[in-house]
C-alpha cells in the first residue's frame, strides 16, 4: 500500500505538468539571455571595454555600496526606535515610515530635480534673498551619482524597515530580559541580541533594496549616470544590437546572482535562534527630552524627504498644469495603465494559484524546484527580462512570417513581439513571485482536514479548489492582485523596451515629459502612480502589525522598562 502510494505520488499529474510548462516559460527570458553569451558580437566588446564598460562597473558598484549603507542605517534604525522605544509620535511614525515605498525612484528623482535645479524654486529663492548670480555660490549637484544614490535610499529603505520591524516584533522578550541580567542597557541589547536575531531579515531587506537599485532605469538615465541598465537600453534601442544588449544583461545578472548568493549564505550561516516560544509584550524603552526629540527627528526625516515634500510638489505642479495636461490623452493613459495592471494581476494570480495548490497537493522536491524557477523573475531586472522576452518572440514572428510568405505569399507581421501579449508575458514573469507569496500565505491557513472532508462529500480536485479553497483565499488573492497591479504601474524599463508602437502608460508619459525637461507637466501622471502606490503601504502595515506571535496587535500592551537608562 505504501509502495503504491509512493508510486502514485511520484507519477506526474496534470497539475505538475501545468506547473512545469509555466516554470519553463517563466525561465525562458533568463535562459535566452544567458544563451546569448556564446553568440559572436563582433567588435562590440572591444569598443565597450575601451569606452563605457569601466563606468558601468564603477557606477553600479558605487550604487550598490551607497544604497546598502543608506537603507541599512535608515531602515534598521527606524525599525528599532518605533518597535522597542516609546516617544511622542511613535505610533504615527510606525505606518508613515512605509509611505516612501509608494514613490518610485524615478518619480522622486524628477521631483527633486525640479525643486533643486538651478532654475528651481530653492536656488531661485536663495538668489533672491542674497542677491547671488550664477557662479557666486556652491550648491550640491542633484544630477550626479551621489544624487542618484540619495534618491534610491529615500524610497528603498522601507524594504529594510518593514522586514527589520517584523523581526523585532517577533522576538521573544525572554532574550531581551536575559541581556538585562548580564548588564546590557537598551543599546547594548540591540547590538548584542536584537540585531543578531534580526540579521537574516535585515540582509534579506538589503538584498531586495539592491535588486530594485540594479533594476532602476529612470533615475540613472535622467541623472546621466551610466549603469548596466542604461547600457542595455542604449545598446538595444540606440544601436539596434540585441546580441550586445543580451550579453550586457548577462553581466547585470551576475550582480543579481551575487546578491542572492550573499543573502542565502548569510542566512544559512547565522547561528542565532529564538530559544523560547514564550512571548509577552515587548519592552518599550522610555525616551525623554532630547533623546525623544532625536528619535522623532531620525524617523521623521525619511518621511519628510521621501514622501511629504515630493507629494506636496507633485500636487502643486498638478494643479498648475491640470488645464493643459489632464485631457483625453491623459484619460487614455489611465485606461492603458489600468488595463495592463488588471490583466497582469489576473494572470499572475491564476498562475500563482496553480503553483500554490499544486505544491499543496504534490509536496516534494520537484514541485518546490518548479516553484522556485517560476519565481526567479522578481530577482531579475526588468531590462533583462525585456531582452529575454523580445528575442524569442521576435524569432517566432519572423519564422512564421517567413514560412507563410514562402508557402502562401502572405505576411503575418508581428504576431507576438509587437503586441501587448509580449508586455503582459514580461510582467507576469517579473512579478509572479509577488502574487505567489500572497497566495501561498493564504493556502497555508487551509488545513488538510478540510480537503479530506471535501473528498468524503464526493468532491474532486477541481471542486475542492473551487468550493473550499477559493472562498478562503479571497483576501489573499485580492492582496496579490493589488501588489502586482501597483508594481506594473511603476515598472519603467520593461515597459519602455517592449511596449507596442504608440502605446503609452502613466510611467512612460512621466519619463517622456522628464526627458524633455517638462518636469511640471510630468507631475499629474507621477502623482497618479504615487496615489495608487499607497495601497500596498496600507496592506504591508497591517501585515507587519500582526507579525508578533501571541497577541492580536503587535503594538498593544507595551510595558515600559522602568529604571533602565534611556
C-alpha positions in Angstrom: 0.0 0.0 0.0 2.7 2.4 0.9 4.7 1.5 -2.2 1.7 2.1 -4.4 1.1 5.4 -2.7 4.7 6.5 -3.3 4.5 5.5 -6.9 1.3 7.5 -7.4 2.8 10.5 -5.7 5.9 10.2 -7.9 3.8 10.0 -11.1 3.3 13.4 -12.6 -0.3 14.6 -13.0 -2.0 17.5 -14.8 -1.1 20.0 -12.0 2.6 19.1 -12.1 2.7 19.1 -15.9 1.0 22.5 -16.0 3.4 23.9 -13.3 6.3 22.5 -15.3 5.1 24.3 -18.5 4.7 27.6 -16.7 8.1 27.2 -15.0 9.8 26.7 -18.3 8.0 29.7 -19.8 9.0 31.8 -16.8 12.6 30.7 -17.0 12.7 31.3 -20.8 13.8 35.0 -20.6 16.8 34.2 -18.4 17.8 31.2 -20.5 17.7 33.2 -23.7 19.8 36.0 -22.2 22.4 33.5 -20.8 22.4 31.6 -24.1 23.5 34.8 -26.0 26.7 34.9 -24.0 28.1 32.5 -26.7 26.8 34.4 -29.7 29.5 36.4 -31.6 29.1 40.1 -31.1 31.7 41.4 -33.5 33.8 44.3 -32.2 31.1 45.3 -29.6 33.1 44.2 -26.6 36.4 45.7 -27.7 34.8 49.1 -28.2 32.8 48.8 -24.9 35.8 47.9 -22.8 37.7 50.9 -24.2 34.9 53.3 -23.6 31.9 52.8 -21.3 32.3 49.4 -19.5 34.6 50.8 -16.7 31.9 53.4 -16.0 29.2 50.7 -16.0 31.1 48.7 -13.5 32.2 51.5 -11.2 28.8 53.3 -11.1 26.9 50.0 -10.5 29.3 49.1 -7.6 29.1 52.6 -6.0 25.3 52.5 -6.2 25.2 49.1 -4.5 27.5 50.2 -1.8 25.8 53.5 -1.2 22.3 52.1 -1.3 23.3 49.2 1.0 24.8 51.6 3.6 21.9 54.1 3.5 19.0 51.6 3.7 20.7 49.7 6.5 21.2 52.7 8.7 17.8 54.2 7.9 15.8 51.1 7.9 17.2 49.3 10.9 17.5 52.5 13.0 13.9 53.5 12.4 12.6 49.9 12.9 14.4 49.7 16.3 13.1 53.0 17.5 9.4 52.5 16.7 9.4 48.9 17.8 11.2 48.9 21.1 11.2 52.6 22.2 8.5 54.9 23.4 8.5 58.6 22.4 5.9 61.1 21.2 4.6 60.5 17.7 5.9 56.9 17.5 2.5 55.4 16.6 2.1 57.7 13.6 5.7 57.1 12.5 5.2 53.3 12.5 3.0 53.4 9.4 4.2 56.7 8.0 7.7 55.3 7.6 6.3 53.0 4.8 4.9 55.9 2.8 8.1 56.4 0.6 7.5 52.8 -0.5 4.7 54.3 -2.7 7.0 56.6 -4.6 9.1 55.1 -7.5 12.7 56.2 -7.5 12.4 57.9 -10.9 9.4 60.0 -9.7 11.3 61.3 -6.7 14.3 62.0 -8.9 12.3 64.1 -11.3 10.6 65.9 -8.4 13.8 66.8 -6.6 15.4 67.9 -9.9 12.5 70.3 -10.4 13.0 71.6 -6.8 16.8 71.8 -6.6 18.0 72.6 -10.2 19.4 76.0 -11.0 16.0 77.1 -12.3 14.1 75.5 -9.4 12.4 77.3 -6.5 15.1 76.5 -3.9 18.1 78.0 -5.7 15.8 80.8 -7.1 14.9 81.7 -3.5 18.5 81.8 -2.4 19.5 84.0 -5.3 16.6 86.4 -4.5 17.4 86.5 -0.8 21.2 87.0 -1.1 21.4 88.7 -4.5 23.6 85.9 -5.9 24.3 85.3 -9.6 25.4 82.1 -11.4 28.8 81.2 -10.1 28.6 83.2 -6.9 27.7 80.2 -4.7 28.1 76.4 -4.4 25.1 74.1 -4.5 25.1 70.3 -4.5 24.5 68.9 -7.9 21.4 66.7 -7.8 22.1 65.1 -11.2 25.1 63.1 -10.1 26.0 59.7 -8.8 25.5 60.8 -5.2 22.2 62.3 -6.1 21.0 59.0 -7.7 22.1 57.1 -4.6 20.3 59.5 -2.3 17.1 59.2 -4.3 17.2 55.5 -4.2 17.9 55.4 -0.5 14.9 57.6 0.2 12.4 55.2 -1.4 14.1 51.8 -0.9 14.8 51.9 2.9 11.2 50.7 3.6 12.3 47.2 2.4 14.8 47.0 5.3 12.5 48.9 7.7 9.5 46.6 7.2 11.5 43.3 7.5 13.5 44.6 10.4 10.5 45.8 12.3 8.7 42.5 11.7 11.8 40.7 13.0 12.0 42.9 16.1 8.3 42.3 16.8 8.7 38.6 16.5 11.5 38.4 19.1 10.9 36.9 22.5 11.0 39.2 25.5 12.9 36.5 27.3 16.0 37.0 25.2 16.0 40.7 25.9 15.4 40.2 29.6 18.4 37.8 29.7 20.6 40.5 28.2 19.5 42.9 31.0 20.6 40.4 33.7 24.0 40.5 32.0 24.3 44.2 32.4 23.2 45.4 28.9 21.3 48.6 28.6 18.8 49.3 25.7 21.5 49.9 23.1 23.6 47.0 24.3 20.6 44.7 24.0 20.1 46.0 20.5 23.7 45.4 19.3 24.2 42.1 21.1 20.8 40.4 21.0 18.2 42.1 18.8 20.3 42.8 15.8 21.9 39.3 15.6 18.4 37.8 15.9 17.1 40.0 13.1 20.2 39.6 10.9 18.5 37.3 8.3 15.6 39.7 7.9 18.0 42.7 7.6 20.1 41.0 5.0 17.0 40.0 3.0 15.7 43.6 3.1 19.1 45.0 1.9 19.1 42.4 -0.9 15.7 43.4 -2.0 16.6 47.1 -2.0 19.8 46.4 -4.0 17.8 44.4 -6.6 15.5 47.3 -7.0 18.5 49.7 -7.3 20.0 47.4 -10.0 16.7 47.5 -11.8 16.4 51.3 -11.8 16.4 53.0 -15.1 14.6 56.3 -14.9 16.8 57.8 -12.1 20.2 56.9 -13.6 19.1 57.7 -17.1 17.8 61.1 -16.1 20.9 61.9 -13.9 23.2 60.8 -16.7 24.8 58.0 -14.6 25.9 55.2 -16.8 25.0 51.7 -15.4 24.3 48.3 -17.0 20.6 49.1 -17.3 21.2 52.3 -19.3 23.8 50.4 -21.3 21.3 47.7 -22.2 18.7 50.3 -23.2 21.2 52.2 -25.3 22.6 49.1 -27.0 19.1 47.6 -27.7 17.2 50.7 -28.9 20.0 53.1 -29.7 22.4 50.8 -31.6 20.0 48.1 -32.6 22.3 45.4 -31.3 20.2 42.8 -29.4 23.2 40.4 -29.0 25.3 43.0 -27.3 22.3 44.1 -25.1 21.8 40.4 -24.1 25.4 40.0 -23.2 25.4 43.2 -21.1 22.3 41.7 -19.4 24.3 38.6 -18.5 26.8 40.8 -16.6 23.9 42.5 -14.8 22.6 39.0 -13.9 26.0 38.3 -12.3 25.4 41.1 -9.8 21.9 39.8 -9.1 23.1 36.3 -8.6 25.9 37.5 -6.3 23.3 39.3 -4.2 21.2 36.2 -4.0 24.2 34.1 -3.0 25.3 36.5 -0.3 21.8 36.6 1.1 21.4 32.9 1.2 24.9 32.4 2.6 24.3 35.0 5.4 21.0 33.4 6.3 22.5 29.9 6.2 25.5 30.6 8.4 23.5 32.6 11.0 23.8 30.9 14.4 21.3 33.0 16.3 17.9 31.4 17.2 14.9 32.1 19.4 15.3 29.8 22.4 11.8 30.0 23.7 8.2 30.0 22.4 7.1 32.2 25.3 6.0 35.6 24.1 5.0 38.5 26.2 4.6 42.2 25.4 7.9 43.7 24.2 9.6 46.2 26.4 9.3 49.8 25.5 12.3 51.9 26.5 11.1 55.4 27.6 12.8 58.2 25.7 12.5 61.7 27.2 13.9 65.1 26.4 16.5 65.5 23.7 16.6 61.7 23.2 12.9 61.6 22.4 13.3 64.6 20.1 16.3 63.0 18.4 14.4 59.7 17.9 11.4 61.6 16.4 13.7 63.6 14.1 15.6 60.5 13.0 12.3 58.7 12.0 10.6 61.8 10.6 13.3 63.0 8.2 13.0 60.0 5.8 9.2 60.6 5.7 9.7 64.3 5.1 12.2 63.9 2.3 11.0 60.6 0.9 7.2 61.4 0.7 5.9 64.6 2.1 8.0 67.2 0.1 7.8 65.2 -3.2 4.0 64.7 -2.7 3.4 68.5 -2.0 5.5 69.4 -5.0 3.6 67.0 -7.2 0.2 68.2 -6.0 1.2 71.9 -6.6 2.5 71.2 -10.1 -0.5 69.1 -10.9 -2.8 71.9 -10.0 -0.7 74.3 -12.2 -0.6 72.1 -15.2 -4.0 70.4 -15.0 -5.7 72.5 -17.6 -3.1 71.6 -20.3 -2.1 68.1 -19.3 -5.2 66.4 -17.9 -7.2 65.8 -21.1 -8.5 63.0 -23.3 -4.9 61.8 -23.9 -4.3 61.6 -20.2 -7.5 59.6 -19.8 -6.2 57.1 -22.4 -3.0 56.8 -20.4 -5.0 55.9 -17.3 -7.1 53.4 -19.2 -4.0 51.8 -20.7 -2.3 51.6 -17.3 -5.3 50.2 -15.5 -5.9 47.6 -18.3 -2.3 46.4 -18.3 -2.2 46.2 -14.5 -5.5 44.4 -14.2 -4.7 41.8 -16.9 -1.2 41.2 -15.5 -2.6 40.9 -12.0 -5.3 38.4 -13.0 -2.9 36.2 -14.9 -0.3 36.3 -12.2 -2.9 35.3 -9.5 -4.2 32.4 -11.6 -0.6 31.1 -12.2 0.2 31.6 -8.5 -2.9 29.6 -7.6 -1.8 26.9 -9.9 1.6 26.7 -8.3 0.3 27.1 -4.7 -2.3 24.4 -5.0 -0.1 22.1 -7.0 2.6 22.4 -4.3 0.0 21.7 -1.6 -1.3 18.6 -3.5 2.1 17.3 -4.5 4.6 18.5 -1.9 8.2 17.4 -2.8 11.4 18.5 -4.3 10.2 18.5 -7.9 7.3 20.9 -7.2 9.4 23.0 -4.9 12.0 23.3 -7.6 9.5 24.3 -10.2 8.1 27.0 -7.9 11.5 28.5 -7.3 12.2 28.6 -11.0 8.9 30.3 -11.8 9.5 32.8 -9.1 13.0 33.8 -10.3 11.7 36.7 -12.3 11.4 39.1 -9.3 15.1 39.0 -8.8 15.8 39.7 -12.4 15.8 43.4 -13.6 13.1 44.4 -15.9 15.5 45.3 -18.7 17.0 41.8 -18.6 13.5 40.2 -18.8 12.6 42.6 -21.7 15.6 41.4 -23.7 14.9 37.7 -22.9 11.3 38.0 -23.9 11.6 40.0 -27.1 14.4 37.9 -28.7 12.5 34.6 -28.8 9.2 36.2 -29.6 10.7 38.1 -32.5 12.3 34.9 -33.8 9.0 33.2 -33.6 7.3 36.0 -35.5 10.0 36.0 -38.2 9.9 32.2 -38.6 6.1 32.2 -39.0 6.1 35.2 -41.4 8.9 33.6 -43.5 7.2 30.3 -43.8 3.8 31.8 -44.8 5.5 34.2 -47.3 7.3 31.3 -48.9 4.4 28.9 -48.9 1.3 31.1 -49.4 2.7 34.5 -50.3 1.1 36.2 -47.3 2.7 38.1 -44.4 1.5 37.9 -40.8 3.7 40.8 -39.5 4.4 40.8 -35.8 2.1 38.3 -34.2 3.6 38.4 -30.7 6.6 40.7 -30.3 4.7 43.8 -31.4 1.6 43.3 -29.3 0.5 43.7 -25.7 0.8 39.9 -25.2 4.6 40.2 -25.0 4.4 43.0 -22.5 1.9 41.1 -20.3 4.1 38.0 -20.5 7.1 40.0 -19.3 5.0 41.5 -16.4 3.8 38.1 -15.3 7.4 36.7 -15.4 8.7 39.7 -13.4 6.0 39.8 -10.7 4.9 36.2 -10.4 6.8 35.8 -7.1 4.8 38.7 -5.6 1.5 37.0 -6.3 2.7 33.6 -5.3 3.9 34.8 -1.9 0.5 36.2 -1.1 -1.5 33.2 -2.4 0.8 30.7 -0.7 0.4 32.5 2.6 -3.3 32.2 2.3 -3.1 28.5 1.3 -1.1 27.8 4.4 -4.1 28.6 6.5 -6.2 25.9 4.9 -5.7 22.6 6.8 -5.5 19.2 5.1 -8.6 18.0 7.1 -10.7 20.4 5.1 -9.6 18.7 1.9 -10.3 15.3 3.4 -13.8 16.3 4.4 -14.5 17.6 0.9 -13.4 14.3 -0.6 -15.7 12.4 1.7 -18.5 14.5 0.2 -17.6 13.4 -3.3 -15.6 16.5 -4.5 -12.6 16.0 -6.7 -9.5 18.2 -7.1 -11.2 21.0 -9.1 -14.3 21.0 -6.8 -12.2 21.2 -3.7 -10.2 24.2 -5.1 -13.4 26.0 -6.2 -15.7 25.2 -3.2 -13.2 25.1 -0.3 -10.0 27.0 -1.1 -11.3 29.8 -3.3 -13.7 31.2 -0.7 -11.0 31.2 1.9 -8.4 32.7 -0.4 -10.4 35.8 -1.5 -8.4 38.1 0.8 -5.0 36.7 -0.2 -5.9 36.7 -3.9 -7.0 40.3 -3.7 -3.8 41.3 -1.9 -1.8 39.5 -4.6 -3.7 41.2 -7.4 -3.2 44.7 -5.8 0.5 44.2 -5.3 1.0 43.1 -8.9 -1.2 45.9 -10.2 0.9 48.5 -8.4 4.2 47.0 -9.4 3.0 47.0 -13.1 2.1 50.7 -12.8 5.6 51.6 -11.6 7.6 49.3 -13.9 9.5 51.5 -16.4 12.4 49.7 -18.2 10.5 46.7 -19.4 7.6 48.9 -20.5 9.8 51.2 -22.4 11.6 48.4 -24.2 8.6 46.1 -25.0 5.5 48.4 -25.4 3.8 48.4 -28.8 4.3 51.4 -31.1 2.4 54.5 -30.0 1.2 52.7 -26.8 1.9 54.7 -23.6 1.3 54.3 -19.9 1.5 56.7 -16.9 5.1 55.6 -16.2 6.1 56.1 -19.9 4.5 59.5 -20.1 6.2 60.6 -16.8 9.5 59.5 -18.2 9.0 61.2 -21.6 8.0 64.6 -20.0 11.0 64.4 -17.7 13.3 63.5 -20.6 12.1 66.7 -22.3 12.7 68.7 -19.1 9.0 69.3 -18.7 9.1 68.3 -15.0 5.9 70.2 -14.0 4.0 68.5 -16.9 5.2 65.1 -15.6 3.5 65.7 -12.2 -0.1 64.5 -12.9 1.0 61.1 -14.2 3.6 60.8 -11.4 1.1 61.7 -8.8 -1.4 59.1 -10.1 1.3 56.4 -9.7 2.1 57.6 -6.2 -1.5 57.6 -5.1 -2.1 54.1 -6.3 1.2 53.0 -4.7 -0.2 53.9 -1.3 -2.4 50.7 -1.4 0.4 48.2 -0.7 1.7 50.5 2.0 -1.6 50.0 3.9 -1.5 46.3 3.3 2.1 46.0 4.4 1.5 48.0 7.6 -1.4 45.7 8.5 0.6 42.6 7.9 3.6 43.8 10.0 1.3 44.9 12.8 0.1 41.3 13.1 3.5 39.8 12.8 4.2 39.3 16.5 3.0 35.9 17.8 0.9 35.7 20.9 -1.2 38.8 20.6 -3.8 40.3 18.3 -2.0 43.6 17.8 1.7 43.9 17.6 1.7 47.2 19.5 -0.8 46.6 22.2 0.0 46.1 25.8 3.5 47.5 25.9 5.3 47.6 29.3 7.9 50.3 29.7 11.1 49.2 31.4 11.4 51.3 34.4 14.8 52.0 35.9 16.8 51.5 32.7 18.8 54.3 31.3 17.2 56.0 28.3 
